[in-house]
Amino acid sequence: MQSLLLKCLAELLKRNLGKDFERRNYFSNGLIARVVRENKDMSTKQLRTIGTNFPDLNMNWLLKGEGEMIAENDSNLEEEM
């Protein structure tokens, strides 16, 4: 399931699943590709690192695959009103 979530995240961010993403998140080279290719799970720590680096992500979506990908932001709601 996490490999699908990472593919969706990468597509949304218009980033490839390569070195730039891994470097930004302090992951080892090839980690994301292995997760996607081999349908492996990432550790909670790794997922939280992604959440820290991309604060608009809904952590419930990232960790469990539940809810919307982008977290609701009260400040964005205020701007729309």
HELIX and SHEET records of a PDB file:
HELIX    1   1 GLN A    2  LEU A   13  1                                  12    
HELIX    2   2 LYS A   19  ARG A   24  1                                   6    
HELIX    3   3 LEU A   31  GLU A   38  1                                   8    
HELIX    4   4 THR A   44  ASN A   53  1                                  10    
HELIX    5   5 MET A   59  LYS A   64  1                                   6    
HELIX    6   6 ASP A   74  GLU A   80  1                                   7    
END                                                                             
